[in-house]
Amino acid sequence: MIKKCIHFIRARARKYILEELWLEDYIKVGLKLGDNCSIQPGGVFDYSHCWLINIGNNVTIAPQAYLLAHDASTKQLNQYTKVGSITIEDDVFIGARALIMPGVTVGKRSIIAAGSIVTKSVPEGSIVAGNPAKVLFTVEEYIEKTNKLMESKKIYDRRYTLGGNISPADKVKMYEELIQNIGFVV
């Protein structure tokens, strides 16, 4: 209990001292956020225009992803800033350090690969990657490809996670088994 209180006080102090923005701050100025979303640390939502961002249900946004509803590259040229809405539909995954630009809709059940720069809308059920992001394949094709890959790769149970209290020995074992390889964890 004391540990939780200390963590809470430390987090609040950091918020005010470092002027960190939290998800609740974005929501207060208009960000729309659906149910059952997982927003990882360091995600950036365009605070100056976050009322133009609408995130659906069951969306996961990985660390340090950016959703920008404005583009100030036109400001110096014609004194106007380009703005556009961003709609993230239901059941979407946005990878770490992905950048979603103004005017983009990400269709239901889509996946945005880590590091992608999304400048155009993404069709429902698509997987996109790159700069600029391009459609690679459908989610169904990706599931099939991943299931086939799982047949030949190491699969780890829950005890190989922080939530499963992974042991120091299992951490070393997992690392060594995954040198120049991949596996899957529940």
Disulfide bonds with the S-S distance in Angstrom:
none
